[in-house]
Amino acid sequence: MSLTIILQFVVVLGAIWMGARYSGVGLGLWGAVGLLVLIVGFGVTPTSPPIDVMLIILAVIMAASVMDAAGGIDFLVRVAERIIRANPKYVTIVAPLTTWSFSFVAGTGHIVYPLLPVIYETAHQSGIRPERPMAVATIASQQAITASPVAAATAAMIGLFAEKGLNAWGLPEILMICVPATLAGVVAAAFISMFLGKDLKDDPEYQARLLAGQIPVPKAAADRPPLKPAARLSAFLFLAGVALVVLFGFFPELRKLPGAKSALGMPIVIEVVMMAVAAIMLMLTRVNVDEIPRTATLRAGVVAVIGIFGLAWLGDSFIAAHKEVIVPAIGHWAEVAPWTFAFGLFFASVLLYSQAATTRALMPLGIALGIPPQFLIAMFPSVNGYFFIPTYGSLIAAINFDLSGTTKIGKYVLNHSFMIPGVVATVVAVTTGLLLARVIF
């Protein structure tokens, strides 16, 4: 490997490091800076930007944002609350399955935020250590992203397969592997979590804080404003759009036009269906169109698009420019033990804090190395390494909402509440995925 390639790789790492420092849109912006340095300083020819991936994410986010503005996400959250409160003694199992399910449907892990105080209250009132359900529920909400048909990370996988001409691989194959795999990971992590830490009655630290009056007495859920009139309708319309996407994915003949030799690609189908659903939702719910750009859902989607735009473009261009050198250099390693590629995905996601950006940045390398698509799909859940360093938003929120102080960052930083359930969920998901990939394909 020449000095020039090493220097360019340093530029790529430097851009990622700077982007990670700023996070959010900073990932994409610094990715563009890195690409500019490669073009101007080293004469690297840039590849085409990942247009399809960005358009899929925008289409899905538009539908989700209209639902958000109409109150549909509030409706889904209240349904989830009822499920969690109905099973207080089994909250460590029920809570993560609930957050997985609702993140799977909505395509975003942000739905976990309003559920965290509910999980805390339910656990605390039942005498269950809140750390157990809160930590694993937070992990589960992100595991679902790599199984959701409308998540940005899944869009990145679908768009990548289409871009690379792997038309036999797409949404159905991702769902067949990742849905059972991530569910298995969540269930395993929930089971392990039931035995983590001391019970509240046996925890001297908790008891001392309780006697000192430092822990608020759990209260009933505060009165909240009523749901918006079209909240339920918007949620059902969005779910209908998700169902249509899944239906078209599993039955290609439904997307074959008269006289056409092949079916429409899934990227186009997702874009058309979700934009149309957004328009129908807008018409039927009569939501104020000016509220849509102000929703948290749209802001999160735009951040994801910008991150993929710059970072994935940088990674694609670097790999394409040196494919003849990079692939033979590590090709034997990938051929002997392709599963080890999951470690690269995991640790990249630790730095990038984005499943979609990690997928779009590193999965092209997996394809270039000749790793079979079914195994890349099986390793897809390994992009959920955001929990390793406890600075991600949902982790911090879980720590703050746990008024008992049991959900926390340890003395050595990495010995935090999310480490064990996160590692268990990821390892079991990837292992299960690899087994399913071998059996099904």
Backbone hydrogen bonds, N-H to C=O, Kabsch-Sander energy under -0.5 kcal/mol:
donor,donor_aa,acceptor,acceptor_aa,energy
6,I,2,S,-1.8
7,L,3,L,-2.5
8,Q,4,T,-2.2
9,F,5,I,-2.4
10,V,6,I,-2.1
11,V,7,L,-1.8
12,V,8,Q,-2.2
13,L,9,F,-2.7
14,G,10,V,-2.7
15,A,11,V,-2.4
16,I,12,V,-2.2
17,W,13,L,-2.8
18,M,14,G,-2.5
19,G,15,A,-2.5
20,A,16,I,-2.6
21,R,17,W,-1.6
22,Y,18,M,-1.5
23,S,19,G,-2.7
26,G,23,S,-2.3
27,L,24,G,-1.4
29,L,25,V,-2.3
30,W,26,G,-2.6
31,G,27,L,-1.4
32,A,28,G,-1.8
33,V,29,L,-1.6
34,G,30,W,-2.5
35,L,31,G,-2.1
36,L,32,A,-2.3
37,V,33,V,-2.1
38,L,34,G,-2.1
39,I,35,L,-2.4
40,V,36,L,-2.9
41,G,37,V,-2.4
42,F,37,V,-0.6
42,F,38,L,-1.1
43,G,39,I,-1.0
44,V,38,L,-2.2
51,I,49,P,-2.4
54,M,50,P,-1.8
55,L,51,I,-2.5
56,I,52,D,-2.5
57,I,53,V,-2.2
58,L,54,M,-2.4
59,A,55,L,-2.5
60,V,56,I,-2.5
61,I,57,I,-2.8
62,M,58,L,-2.2
63,A,59,A,-1.7
64,A,60,V,-2.5
65,S,61,I,-2.6
66,V,62,M,-2.0
67,M,63,A,-2.1
68,D,64,A,-2.3
69,A,65,S,-2.7
70,A,66,V,-1.9
71,G,67,M,-0.5
71,G,68,D,-1.2
72,G,67,M,-3.0
75,F,71,G,-1.9
76,L,72,G,-2.2
77,V,73,I,-2.3
78,R,74,D,-2.0
79,V,75,F,-1.9
80,A,76,L,-2.2
81,E,77,V,-2.4
82,R,78,R,-2.0
83,I,79,V,-1.7
84,I,80,A,-2.4
85,R,81,E,-2.8
86,A,82,R,-1.4
87,N,84,I,-1.1
90,Y,87,N,-0.9
91,V,88,P,-1.3
93,I,90,Y,-1.5
94,V,90,Y,-3.1
95,A,91,V,-2.3
97,L,93,I,-1.4
98,T,94,V,-2.3
99,T,95,A,-2.8
100,W,96,P,-2.4
101,S,97,L,-2.1
102,F,98,T,-2.5
103,S,99,T,-2.0
104,F,100,W,-2.4
105,V,101,S,-1.9
106,A,102,F,-2.3
107,G,103,S,-2.4
111,I,108,T,-0.8
112,V,109,G,-1.9
113,Y,110,H,-1.3
115,L,112,V,-0.8
116,L,112,V,-1.3
116,L,113,Y,-0.9
119,I,115,L,-2.5
120,Y,116,L,-2.5
121,E,117,P,-2.6
122,T,118,V,-2.6
123,A,119,I,-2.4
124,H,120,Y,-3.0
125,Q,121,E,-2.5
126,S,122,T,-1.0
127,G,124,H,-1.4
128,I,123,A,-2.8
132,R,129,R,-1.6
134,M,130,P,-2.3
135,A,131,E,-2.1
136,V,132,R,-1.4
137,A,133,P,-2.2
138,T,134,M,-1.7
139,I,135,A,-1.9
140,A,136,V,-2.7
141,S,137,A,-1.7
142,Q,138,T,-0.8
142,Q,139,I,-0.9
143,Q,139,I,-2.1
144,A,140,A,-1.8
145,I,142,Q,-1.0
146,T,142,Q,-0.6
146,T,143,Q,-1.0
147,A,144,A,-1.9
148,S,144,A,-1.4
151,A,148,S,-1.1
152,A,107,G,-0.6
155,A,151,A,-2.2
156,A,152,A,-2.0
157,M,153,A,-1.8
158,I,154,T,-2.7
159,G,155,A,-2.8
160,L,156,A,-2.0
161,F,157,M,-2.4
162,A,158,I,-2.2
163,E,159,G,-2.4
164,K,160,L,-2.2
165,G,162,A,-1.1
166,L,161,F,-2.6
167,N,165,G,-1.5
169,W,166,L,-1.8
174,I,170,G,-2.1
175,L,171,L,-2.8
176,M,172,P,-2.6
177,I,173,E,-1.4
178,C,174,I,-3.1
179,V,175,L,-1.7
181,A,177,I,-1.7
182,T,178,C,-2.6
183,L,179,V,-2.0
184,A,180,P,-2.3
185,G,181,A,-2.0
186,V,182,T,-2.4
187,V,183,L,-2.7
188,A,184,A,-2.3
189,A,185,G,-2.3
190,A,186,V,-2.6
191,F,187,V,-2.4
192,I,188,A,-2.3
193,S,189,A,-2.3
194,M,190,A,-1.2
194,M,191,F,-0.5
195,F,192,I,-1.7
196,L,193,S,-1.5
200,L,127,G,-0.5
202,D,199,D,-1.5
203,D,199,D,-0.7
203,D,200,L,-0.9
207,Q,203,D,-2.6
208,A,204,P,-2.3
209,R,205,E,-1.9
210,L,206,Y,-2.5
211,L,207,Q,-2.5
212,A,208,A,-1.7
213,G,210,L,-1.3
214,Q,209,R,-2.7
215,I,209,R,-0.6
231,A,228,K,-2.0
234,S,230,A,-2.7
235,A,231,A,-1.9
236,F,232,R,-2.2
237,L,233,L,-2.5
238,F,234,S,-2.2
239,L,235,A,-2.4
240,A,236,F,-2.1
241,G,237,L,-1.9
242,V,238,F,-2.2
243,A,239,L,-2.5
244,L,240,A,-2.2
245,V,241,G,-2.2
246,V,242,V,-2.3
247,L,243,A,-2.6
248,F,244,L,-2.8
249,G,245,V,-1.9
250,F,246,V,-2.2
251,F,247,L,-1.7
254,L,251,F,-2.0
255,R,252,P,-1.5
256,K,253,E,-1.1
257,L,255,R,-0.6
260,A,257,L,-2.2
264,L,255,R,-2.9
269,V,265,G,-1.9
270,I,266,M,-3.0
271,E,267,P,-2.2
272,V,268,I,-2.7
273,V,269,V,-2.8
274,M,270,I,-2.4
275,M,271,E,-1.8
276,A,272,V,-2.4
277,V,273,V,-2.6
278,A,274,M,-2.1
279,A,275,M,-2.1
280,I,276,A,-2.6
281,M,277,V,-2.7
282,L,278,A,-2.3
283,M,279,A,-2.0
284,L,280,I,-2.7
285,T,281,M,-2.6
286,R,282,L,-1.0
289,V,287,V,-0.5
291,E,288,N,-1.9
292,I,288,N,-0.6
292,I,289,V,-0.7
294,R,291,E,-0.8
295,T,292,I,-1.6
299,R,295,T,-1.8
300,A,296,A,-2.4
301,G,297,T,-2.0
302,V,298,L,-2.4
303,V,299,R,-2.1
304,A,300,A,-2.0
305,V,301,G,-2.3
306,I,302,V,-2.4
307,G,303,V,-2.3
308,I,304,A,-2.3
309,F,305,V,-2.7
310,G,306,I,-2.1
311,L,307,G,-2.1
312,A,307,G,-0.5
312,A,308,I,-1.3
313,W,308,I,-0.8
313,W,309,F,-0.7
314,L,310,G,-1.9
315,G,311,L,-2.5
316,D,312,A,-3.0
317,S,313,W,-2.1
318,F,314,L,-2.2
319,I,315,G,-2.5
320,A,316,D,-2.8
321,A,317,S,-1.9
322,H,318,F,-1.1
322,H,319,I,-0.5
323,K,320,A,-0.7
325,V,322,H,-1.1
326,I,322,H,-3.1
327,V,323,K,-1.9
329,A,325,V,-1.4
330,I,326,I,-1.7
331,G,327,V,-1.6
332,H,328,P,-0.6
334,A,330,I,-1.9
335,E,331,G,-2.1
336,V,332,H,-2.5
337,A,333,W,-2.2
340,T,337,A,-1.8
341,F,338,P,-1.9
342,A,339,W,-1.7
343,F,340,T,-1.2
344,G,340,T,-0.8
345,L,341,F,-1.9
346,F,342,A,-2.6
347,F,343,F,-2.6
348,A,344,G,-1.8
349,S,345,L,-2.0
350,V,346,F,-1.5
351,L,347,F,-1.1
352,L,348,A,-2.5
353,Y,349,S,-2.3
358,T,354,S,-2.2
359,T,355,Q,-2.5
360,R,356,A,-2.5
361,A,357,A,-1.9
362,L,358,T,-2.5
363,M,359,T,-1.9
365,L,362,L,-1.1
366,G,362,L,-1.4
367,I,363,M,-2.2
368,A,364,P,-2.4
369,L,365,L,-2.1
370,G,367,I,-1.4
371,I,366,G,-2.0
375,F,372,P,-1.1
376,L,372,P,-1.7
377,I,373,P,-2.4
378,A,374,Q,-1.8
379,M,375,F,-1.8
380,F,377,I,-1.0
382,S,379,M,-1.9
383,V,380,F,-2.0
384,N,381,P,-1.5
387,F,384,N,-0.6
388,F,385,G,-1.9
391,T,389,I,-2.8
392,Y,389,I,-0.5
396,I,392,Y,-2.2
397,A,393,G,-2.4
398,A,394,S,-2.0
399,I,395,L,-2.2
400,N,396,I,-2.2
401,F,397,A,-2.5
402,D,398,A,-1.3
403,L,401,F,-1.5
405,G,402,D,-1.5
408,K,406,T,-0.7
413,V,410,G,-1.7
414,L,412,Y,-3.2
416,H,414,L,-1.3
417,S,408,K,-2.2
419,M,416,H,-1.1
422,G,418,F,-2.1
423,V,419,M,-2.8
424,V,420,I,-2.7
425,A,421,P,-2.4
426,T,422,G,-2.1
427,V,423,V,-2.8
428,V,424,V,-2.6
429,A,425,A,-2.1
430,V,426,T,-2.5
431,T,427,V,-2.6
432,T,428,V,-2.8
433,G,429,A,-2.5
434,L,430,V,-2.5
435,L,431,T,-2.0
436,L,432,T,-2.7
437,A,433,G,-2.7
438,R,434,L,-1.7
439,V,435,L,-2.1
440,I,436,L,-3.3
441,F,437,A,-1.6
